[in-house]
Amino acid sequence: MDCSESLTMQATSRRALLLGGASFAAWAYLPKFARAADGRDPRFVTIILRGALDGLATVAPIGDPDYAGLHGAIALRSDGPNAAVMLDQFFGLHPAMPEFTRMYRAKQAAVVHAVATSYRDRSHFDGQDVLESGFPGPGRVQSGWLNRALEALPKGERVTSALAVGPTTPLVLRGAAPTVGWAPTALPQAADDTAMRLLDLYQHRDPTLASALTQGLQLEKQAQGDEMKPKPGGGGAAAMRLVARGAAKLMAADDGPRIGALAFDGWDTHANEGGPVGRLAQLLGGLDGALAEFQSGLGARWRDTVIVVATEFGRTARINGTEGTDHGTGTIALLAGGAVNGGRMITDWPGLKPANLYQARDLAPTTDLRAVIKGVLHDQFGLGERVLADTVFPDSAPVKPMKGLVV
Amino acid sequence: MARDSQAALTALNRFGFGARGGASGDFINAASDPRGFVLAELARPNGALLEVPGLLSTPELGKQVFDYQFEIKQARDAAKAAQQGASETPPQGSDAKPQQRRNLSLSTAAKEIAGKDPAMQPQPADSANAVMTPSATMQPQAGPAKPPAQPLNIIQKTFRAEALARLQRGVVADCGIVERLVVFWSNHFCISANKGALARMWAGSFEREAIRPHVLGRFGDMLKTVEQHPAMLFFLDNQQSLGPESRAGINRHRGLNENLAREIMELHTLGVGGGYTQDDVTSLARVITGWTFAGRQGRLGTPGSFAFNANAHQPGPQLVLGKTYAQAGIAQGEAVLSDIARHPSTAKFIATKFARHFVADDPPPALVAKLQDTFTKTDGDLRALATTLVQSNEAWQAPLTKMRSPYEFLVASGRLLARNPEDPGRYLNGLNLLGQPLWSPAGPNGFPDTAAAWAAPEGIKLRLDIAAQVASQLADKFDPRDLLELVAADAASPETRRTIERAESRQQALALLLMSPEFQRR
């Protein structure tokens, strides 16, 4: 067999995932109550959209008299070609999201609008750190809120589905609780004996590398026999669907992971964002497809599932000079899943009058994203308010978990 | 002698790309005078320039992209016309036939090219195909039959040629500190080839023209060259940004895009928390309106070269970081950049990042202070900055806790095994696998620079797989025990020495050597 050929093919499949900007990672254990007598077996997924999603372009406040002027050429409309889907009298959903529309109508999806983390500056990287770390401010990148939530859950058996860790774990899942991820590879594996000798050397000389290699080897074992192979090409939207399909298949299994995180890159739409069609529309189509993949892939488990889609901050209310939007503040979070108490817009709408905008430029946040996530974690996994306020989202006691998000 | 060997390991691995194999004598030379070994390369004039026959300038490359895209467009239009012609007007007369035949062939050409042209992909990320070998294009793996190999297009060819030139320089360099500096600054001022056809075409020329000439020069010069380079202007959208009150802004009802201005402050100079506000970002965005590059038509200058478009420039003075800039035209932006380059926050930001890259994730504060001091006192002399680093005791005393990045790992392997690459494919694939695709970071903040980022479980496992594969192909040419002498001599730990000596085969021994802490840590 020609090694360089197989390396090339491998690189093709990996590249389709990596450069598509999509990845999946999950907790390596089942929660202990996963097979409880009541038959409820909750799943939780968070999807991080890196680059800052334009919430005003995704769920447009078409009924707000200032919206059309601010969003200008890329504003959604309630009529005409490619019209937004009106979710109520006021808000219209982007036409690239028919699956989410269907879930919303079936009361399995909800939108939280004018939401933001506690971060109020406009650096992507700090904003993502705050979003994923769950700390009130930037600079804390050792662990993520989801990982700390896992530490508070009773640990059951180890997941045994085919999993391998991604080249890097997203911050939201980084931390002390062991995680796994899915990243298919076909590179010829080093012989077990070589790996064991190396591990022995690391154990004597380099404990950090020993720990990393141990995990890498365990995951490789679990991954054997995995038949999920990505198809190369197809762009970011296809990569989103693909990773979601793989993640859903893994999470549907009885011995598969229950709690995972995906990260999708590419939402930084500074120029030519597009309105009902265009760049953002393609990305939203990919996200919509990913949600649909979860529903179909999880099958009967969809009933017990909550997916939270979040981004580091929003974008300017007014489009910039290049028919895009610059870094802003308030945006949306999406909830989807059979366990979501859906079919509703959840918002304390601040309005888009100049005086109502945050720093006269951004949608003002009126809901703290932590309240949303806390509410879901409480309802899905019974995490107490105390641990949510002290450990999962440190120093967040004043931000109460939102009630009634889960059926 | 043992002490010197340890210092040699630091000289070669912390500051350079590792010892070369063969008869280079790198380890012995480094052991006899560790600091001198590193400093000698720093002292060389023009050591960072990369002038290789066949590598073209940014405008020349830009012209090729414009021509290529124009060709495709013409072929497309012709194909469309042919379709319409075929359905609407039946061919008549004798001269219709050759006409139609030409159209048909153009149509075929357009179809062939459309699948390969990065500019035509729905997502910029797809242009990554350009680095792939012809046998692995967009076709699904499970396809019934392999399609015939398609020739590389001009963008793919250029990217590979640029990559090859950089890799070859890294593999043959004496110590490698200058190439390490190039990689550091290139990542600091990164662009991503995934932005589109022009970015992929210019990824190499950007580094050759904007980074290399200033790696041992002045920071302010590098900053100015980078922010005026077409690749950076394209990468961060500045060619689209128009002054709202400029003539073009008024006529076209378009205006600012603050992407480049923000990253200049946040990532290139002051750093987050460096004392700038949203208003400063917006002002800087206004200041640099009109900084663009000439397009195919060449209305603003030679196609593909930097151009100042006065029609797009926001008129009037601007307030940036508390100072009013009243200059007209391009001088306004150059004055701002010149001041920002000298800002105390910039000195601190650069000093910290520099020390973090070379020494430790949490670098010794005394070292950072020294670097900051040098940066400030020398007005951003980057040769002086690197010299201060190498002459500091901190940089030699701190334990080797950093991980080699995938790029450093692959280049170091190539050096040890004396494999000057003739084809970049293997390296490019390896970099993709290990999460560091060449010139293609996920965001404008570049690739991560912490040990933890490169010591993730799958990262380590994949390194082992790659090491095993390399070893399976090359181990017969070497005695791994000799290679260990070249890599670490008596700085090798007894455990590493024993592990290699007791390996069951040369292949296994070489894989273990490439994965040993002595080879992975720096």
Interface residues (C-beta under 8 A of the other chain):
Chain A: C3 S4 E5 L7 T8 M9 Q10 A11 T12 S13 R14 R15 L18 L19 G20 G21 R50 G51 D121 R122 S123 H124 F125 D126 P138 A164 V165 G166 P167 T168 T169 G181 A183 T185 L187 P188 Q189 A190 A191 D193 T194 A195 R197 L198 D200 L201 Y202 H204 R205 D206 T208 L209 A212 L213 T214 Q215 G216 L217 L219 E220 K229 K231 P232 G233 G234 G235 G236 A237 A239 D265 G266 D268 H270 A271 N272 Q282 N320 G321 T322 E323 G324 D326 H327 Q359 R361
Chain B: Q121 P122 Q123 A125 D126 A128 N129 M132 T133 S135 A136 M138 Q139 P140 Q141 A142 N194 L236 D237 Q240 S241 L242 P244 G249 R254 G255 L256 N257 E258 N259 R262 E266 V272 Q278 V281 G425 R426 L428 N429 G430 N432 L433 L434 G435 P437 S440 A442 G443 N445 P448 A451 A453 A455 A456 P457 E458 G459 I460 K461 L462 L464 D465 I466 A467 A468 Q469 S472 Q473 S493 E495 T496 T499 A503 E504 Q508 A511 L512 M515 S516 P517 Q520 R521
